[in-house]
Amino acid sequence: MNTTKTYKKKRFWAGILLAQFLLFYSFSKLQIVVAFFEKIFEFQKKIHQILFSWIPFSLGDLLYVLLGILLIYLIIKLFKKKTRSNSLFKILIVLNIIYFTYQVFWGMLYFQTPIIVKLPKTEVTLEVRKALALEYLEKSKTTRKLVKEDKNGVFVIKDLNAIQQEILNQQKTLPTFITQKNSSDINSFKPSLFGKTMSFTGILGYYNPFTAEAQFNAELPSSYLPFTLSHESAHQLGFAREQEANFIGYLIGVHSKNPELRYSTEYFTLKSLLNSMVDEDEAFVKMTLENYSEEMKRDRLNEKKFVAEHQGYLDDFFGFTNNLFLKSNQQEGSITYSYFIDLLVRYKRINP
């Protein structure tokens, strides 16, 4: 009798999970429903930031650890005959709760109206990208002279909290024709508890939709870090697509009065432009790299050293899985820069 009841419960929760997949898939096709989930996001983000931002460590990471322990415990019990059926039943319940919460708090935001439809159409030619690369090379050279260095002549951040506050301030200056999302005065940037592991995964930062925290790897080179924070703040605003978060991060940082944030943004933009054309005109890319200022060359060497020291199987694995995740949410893969570049070129047409 108990076996029959447990079997029916498993079928029920498996059916609920499948029904959720179909329901949220249907929701993703209806912009009026997606807009409703955008409002839910704004409400829960505000509440979660008020509740969790004051905690000095990442509550979201702690929740991930506890959830991981729970799932591992239940999976281990699957291998025991006496507890197998009940453990599978509990796993299905946990998966249902996680999936539902994720979709309500975050998942549906991947289906918002793309930013690109708000910008004028233009041809993204190689020559246009070359001109922009040279523009951001000169900007990067100029701004680089304004930042501090360590004893090795490498860019180093002196006040990370000032950068975080500047990002929050700059959110209020975003063009209204691109976004009217609500900015926040609450600082909810948190160093990830998994920083050392993240360095081996290629992941610079991530947004936790369950706690509204923007996580970052505190071990990153300073040239990466300010733009990474800006990118994650774009997720906090409600931009789920990775390349759109890059673009919003660009808008936040490119006009900043904080030279550290501005340099990191300009440098990211330059690198993205060069990456977009390396297969089309390798000679131009090499020439541009050779024309980096001596200060920028030291920063580039420091980045390459960081990457070389943290390459391995985890990097390959997370790069592969992240690629699958992006594509499953109708985004380009993680190594593709064309959408961000497309947004950049279109924006520069009306804001040269």
C-alpha positions as CSV (number, residue, x, y, z in Angstrom):
1,M,0.0,0.0,0.0
2,N,2.8,2.5,1.0
3,T,4.7,1.6,-2.2
4,T,1.6,2.3,-4.3
5,K,1.1,5.7,-2.6
6,T,4.8,6.7,-3.0
7,Y,4.6,5.7,-6.7
8,K,1.6,7.9,-7.3
9,K,3.3,10.8,-5.5
10,K,6.3,10.5,-7.7
11,R,4.2,10.4,-10.8
12,F,2.3,13.4,-9.5
13,W,5.4,15.6,-8.9
14,A,7.0,14.4,-12.1
15,G,3.8,15.5,-13.9
16,I,3.9,18.8,-12.1
17,L,7.5,19.4,-13.2
18,L,6.6,18.6,-16.8
19,A,3.5,20.9,-16.6
20,Q,5.8,23.7,-15.3
21,F,8.1,23.3,-18.3
22,L,5.2,23.6,-20.7
23,L,3.5,26.4,-18.8
24,F,6.6,28.6,-18.6
25,Y,7.4,27.9,-22.2
26,S,3.9,29.1,-23.1
27,F,4.4,32.2,-20.9
28,S,7.6,33.0,-22.7
29,K,5.7,33.5,-26.0
30,L,3.3,36.1,-24.5
31,Q,4.9,39.6,-23.9
32,I,2.0,40.7,-21.7
33,V,2.8,37.8,-19.3
34,V,6.6,38.5,-19.5
35,A,5.8,42.1,-18.6
36,F,4.0,40.8,-15.5
37,F,7.0,38.8,-14.5
38,E,9.1,41.9,-14.9
39,K,7.0,43.6,-12.3
40,I,7.3,40.6,-10.0
41,F,11.1,40.9,-10.4
42,E,11.1,44.6,-9.4
43,F,9.1,43.8,-6.3
44,Q,11.1,40.8,-5.1
45,K,14.4,42.4,-5.9
46,K,13.6,45.4,-3.7
47,I,12.4,43.2,-0.8
48,H,15.4,40.8,-1.1
49,Q,17.9,43.6,-1.2
50,I,16.4,45.2,1.9
51,L,16.4,41.8,3.7
52,F,19.8,40.5,2.6
53,S,22.2,43.3,1.6
54,W,23.3,44.1,5.1
55,I,24.6,40.6,5.6
56,P,28.5,40.8,5.2
57,F,28.8,37.5,3.3
58,S,26.9,36.0,0.4
59,L,23.7,34.5,1.7
60,G,22.9,33.2,-1.8
61,D,26.2,31.2,-1.9
62,L,25.4,29.8,1.5
63,L,21.9,28.7,0.2
64,Y,23.6,27.1,-2.8
65,V,25.9,25.1,-0.4
66,L,23.0,23.9,1.7
67,L,21.0,23.0,-1.3
68,G,23.9,21.1,-2.8
69,I,24.4,19.2,0.5
70,L,20.7,18.3,0.5
71,L,20.7,17.0,-3.1
72,I,23.9,15.0,-2.5
73,Y,22.3,13.5,0.6
74,L,19.2,12.5,-1.3
75,I,21.1,11.2,-4.3
76,I,23.2,9.0,-1.9
77,K,20.0,7.6,-0.5
78,L,18.9,6.6,-4.0
79,F,21.5,3.9,-3.9
80,K,19.9,2.3,-0.8
81,K,17.0,0.0,-1.6
82,K,15.0,0.9,1.5
83,T,15.1,4.7,0.9
84,R,15.3,4.9,-2.9
85,S,11.7,5.4,-3.6
86,N,11.2,8.1,-0.9
87,S,14.4,9.9,-1.9
88,L,13.3,10.2,-5.5
89,F,10.0,11.6,-4.4
90,K,11.8,14.2,-2.3
91,I,14.2,15.1,-5.1
92,L,11.2,15.7,-7.4
93,I,9.7,18.1,-4.8
94,V,12.9,20.0,-4.4
95,L,13.4,20.3,-8.2
96,N,9.8,21.6,-8.6
97,I,10.3,24.3,-5.9
98,I,13.7,25.4,-7.4
99,Y,12.4,25.5,-10.9
100,F,9.3,27.4,-10.1
101,T,11.1,29.9,-7.9
102,Y,13.8,30.4,-10.5
103,Q,11.4,31.0,-13.3
104,V,9.2,33.5,-11.3
105,F,12.2,35.4,-10.0
106,W,14.4,35.4,-13.0
107,G,13.9,32.9,-15.9
108,M,11.1,34.7,-17.6
109,L,13.3,37.9,-18.0
110,Y,15.3,36.2,-20.7
111,F,12.2,36.7,-22.9
112,Q,11.9,40.5,-22.5
113,T,11.8,42.7,-25.6
114,P,15.4,42.8,-26.8
115,I,17.3,46.1,-26.5
116,I,18.3,45.9,-30.1
117,V,14.8,46.8,-31.3
118,K,15.1,50.1,-29.5
119,L,18.2,51.1,-31.6
120,P,18.4,52.1,-35.2
121,K,19.5,49.5,-37.8
122,T,22.9,49.9,-39.2
123,E,25.5,47.7,-41.0
124,V,28.1,46.4,-38.6
125,T,31.0,46.4,-41.1
126,L,34.6,45.5,-40.4
127,E,35.7,49.1,-41.1
128,V,33.2,50.4,-38.5
129,R,34.5,48.1,-35.9
130,K,38.1,49.0,-36.8
131,A,37.3,52.7,-36.3
132,L,35.7,52.0,-33.0
133,A,38.6,49.8,-31.9
134,L,41.0,52.7,-32.6
135,E,38.7,55.1,-30.7
136,Y,38.6,52.9,-27.6
137,L,42.4,52.3,-27.9
138,E,43.0,56.0,-27.5
139,K,40.4,56.3,-24.8
140,S,41.9,53.4,-22.9
141,K,45.4,54.9,-23.2
142,T,44.2,58.3,-21.8
143,T,42.2,56.9,-18.9
144,R,44.9,54.4,-18.0
145,K,47.2,57.2,-17.0
146,L,44.7,58.3,-14.4
147,V,44.6,55.1,-12.3
148,K,46.9,53.8,-9.6
149,E,49.5,51.0,-10.1
150,D,51.1,48.4,-7.8
151,K,54.8,48.0,-7.5
152,N,54.9,46.0,-10.7
153,G,53.3,48.8,-12.7
154,V,49.9,47.0,-13.0
155,F,46.6,48.7,-12.6
156,V,45.3,48.3,-9.0
157,I,42.0,49.3,-7.5
158,K,42.3,51.5,-4.4
159,D,38.7,51.8,-3.3
160,L,36.3,49.1,-4.5
161,N,33.4,50.5,-2.5
162,A,33.7,53.8,-4.3
163,I,33.4,52.0,-7.6
164,Q,30.3,50.1,-6.4
165,Q,28.7,53.3,-5.3
166,E,29.5,55.0,-8.6
167,I,27.9,52.1,-10.5
168,L,24.7,52.6,-8.5
169,N,24.8,56.3,-9.2
170,Q,25.4,55.8,-12.9
171,Q,22.4,53.4,-13.2
172,K,20.2,56.5,-12.8
173,T,21.8,58.1,-15.9
174,L,20.9,55.3,-18.3
175,P,19.1,56.5,-21.4
176,T,15.3,56.3,-20.9
177,F,14.7,55.2,-24.5
178,I,16.7,52.1,-23.7
179,T,15.5,51.3,-20.2
180,Q,13.1,52.7,-17.6
181,K,13.9,50.0,-15.0
182,N,14.2,51.0,-11.4
183,S,17.7,51.7,-10.2
184,S,18.6,51.0,-6.6
185,D,20.6,52.9,-3.9
186,I,21.2,49.6,-2.0
187,N,24.7,48.2,-2.3
188,S,24.2,44.4,-2.7
189,F,27.6,43.5,-4.3
190,K,29.1,40.5,-2.6
191,P,32.4,38.7,-3.1
192,S,31.6,35.1,-3.9
193,L,32.4,32.4,-1.3
194,F,33.6,30.3,-4.2
195,G,36.2,32.8,-5.4
196,K,39.2,30.5,-5.5
197,T,37.1,27.9,-7.4
198,M,35.7,30.6,-9.8
199,S,39.2,31.5,-10.8
200,F,39.5,28.0,-12.4
201,T,36.1,28.2,-14.1
202,G,36.4,31.3,-16.3
203,I,33.4,32.8,-14.4
204,L,34.0,36.4,-13.4
205,G,30.7,37.0,-11.6
206,Y,27.1,36.0,-11.4
207,Y,23.7,37.2,-10.2
208,N,21.8,35.3,-7.6
209,P,18.1,35.5,-8.4
210,F,17.1,34.1,-5.1
211,T,18.7,36.8,-3.0
212,A,19.2,39.6,-5.5
213,E,23.0,39.7,-4.7
214,A,25.6,40.5,-7.4
215,Q,28.4,38.1,-6.8
216,F,32.0,38.7,-8.0
217,N,35.3,36.9,-7.9
218,A,37.5,39.1,-5.6
219,E,40.6,37.5,-7.0
220,L,40.2,38.9,-10.4
221,P,42.8,41.3,-11.9
222,S,41.8,44.9,-11.3
223,S,41.4,45.5,-15.1
224,Y,38.5,42.9,-15.0
225,L,36.8,43.8,-11.8
226,P,35.1,47.2,-12.2
227,F,33.4,46.2,-15.5
228,T,32.4,42.8,-14.0
229,L,30.6,44.7,-11.2
230,S,29.0,46.9,-13.7
231,H,27.8,43.9,-15.7
232,E,26.4,42.2,-12.6
233,S,24.6,45.4,-11.7
234,A,22.9,45.2,-15.0
235,H,21.5,41.9,-14.0
236,Q,20.3,43.4,-10.8
237,L,18.5,46.0,-12.9
238,G,16.7,43.1,-14.6
239,F,18.7,42.5,-17.8
240,A,19.0,38.7,-18.0
241,R,20.7,38.3,-21.4
242,E,24.5,38.2,-21.0
243,Q,25.3,40.4,-23.9
244,E,22.6,43.0,-23.0
245,A,24.1,43.0,-19.5
246,N,27.5,43.8,-21.2
247,F,25.9,46.7,-23.1
248,I,24.1,48.1,-20.0
249,G,27.4,47.7,-18.1
250,Y,29.1,49.6,-20.9
251,L,26.5,52.5,-20.6
252,I,27.1,52.6,-16.9
253,G,30.8,52.7,-17.1
254,V,31.8,54.6,-20.3
255,H,30.8,58.1,-19.1
256,S,31.7,57.5,-15.4
257,K,33.8,60.1,-13.6
258,N,35.5,57.3,-11.8
259,P,38.6,56.6,-13.9
260,E,38.9,53.0,-12.6
261,L,35.4,52.1,-13.8
262,R,35.8,54.0,-17.0
263,Y,39.2,52.4,-17.9
264,S,37.9,48.9,-17.2
265,T,34.8,49.6,-19.4
266,E,36.8,51.1,-22.2
267,Y,39.4,48.3,-22.1
268,F,36.6,45.7,-22.1
269,T,35.0,47.4,-25.1
270,L,38.3,47.5,-26.9
271,K,39.0,43.8,-26.2
272,S,35.5,42.9,-27.4
273,L,35.9,44.7,-30.6
274,L,39.3,43.1,-31.3
275,N,37.8,39.6,-30.5
276,S,35.0,40.3,-33.0
277,M,37.4,40.8,-35.9
278,V,40.3,38.5,-35.1
279,D,39.2,35.9,-37.7
280,E,38.6,38.7,-40.3
281,D,41.7,40.8,-40.0
282,E,44.3,39.3,-37.7
283,A,47.0,41.8,-38.9
284,F,44.9,44.7,-37.7
285,V,44.3,43.1,-34.3
286,K,48.1,42.4,-33.9
287,M,48.9,46.0,-34.9
288,T,46.4,47.3,-32.3
289,L,47.8,45.2,-29.6
290,E,51.3,46.5,-30.4
291,N,50.0,50.0,-30.1
292,Y,48.8,49.5,-26.5
293,S,50.5,51.9,-24.2
294,E,53.2,50.4,-22.0
295,E,50.8,50.6,-19.0
296,M,48.1,48.7,-20.9
297,K,50.6,46.1,-22.0
298,R,51.5,45.4,-18.4
299,D,47.8,45.0,-17.6
300,R,47.3,42.6,-20.5
301,L,50.3,40.6,-19.4
302,N,48.8,40.4,-15.9
303,E,45.5,39.2,-17.3
304,K,47.2,36.5,-19.4
305,K,49.2,35.4,-16.4
306,F,46.0,35.1,-14.3
307,V,44.3,33.0,-17.0
308,A,47.4,30.8,-17.5
309,E,47.6,30.1,-13.8
310,H,43.9,29.1,-13.7
311,Q,43.4,27.0,-16.8
312,G,42.3,23.5,-16.5
313,Y,39.4,21.0,-16.8
314,L,37.1,23.2,-14.7
315,D,37.5,26.0,-17.1
316,D,36.6,23.8,-20.0
317,F,33.7,22.2,-18.2
318,F,32.1,25.5,-17.1
319,G,32.7,27.1,-20.5
320,F,30.9,24.2,-22.1
321,T,28.0,24.2,-19.6
322,N,27.7,28.0,-19.7
323,N,27.5,27.8,-23.5
324,L,24.6,25.3,-23.3
325,F,22.8,27.5,-20.7
326,L,23.1,30.6,-22.8
327,K,21.8,28.9,-25.9
328,S,18.9,27.2,-24.0
329,N,17.8,30.8,-23.1
330,Q,17.9,32.0,-26.7
331,Q,21.3,33.7,-26.3
332,E,24.5,33.5,-28.2
333,G,27.2,31.2,-26.8
334,S,29.7,32.5,-24.2
335,I,32.5,33.1,-26.7
336,T,30.4,35.1,-29.1
337,Y,30.7,38.9,-29.0
338,S,28.6,39.9,-32.0
339,Y,25.4,40.9,-30.2
340,F,27.2,43.2,-27.8
341,I,29.1,44.7,-30.8
342,D,25.9,45.1,-32.7
343,L,24.3,47.0,-29.8
344,L,27.4,49.1,-29.4
345,V,27.6,50.0,-33.1
346,R,23.9,50.9,-33.3
347,Y,24.2,53.0,-30.1
348,K,27.2,54.8,-31.4
349,R,25.4,55.8,-34.5
350,I,23.1,58.0,-32.5
351,N,25.6,58.9,-29.7
352,P,28.9,59.2,-31.5
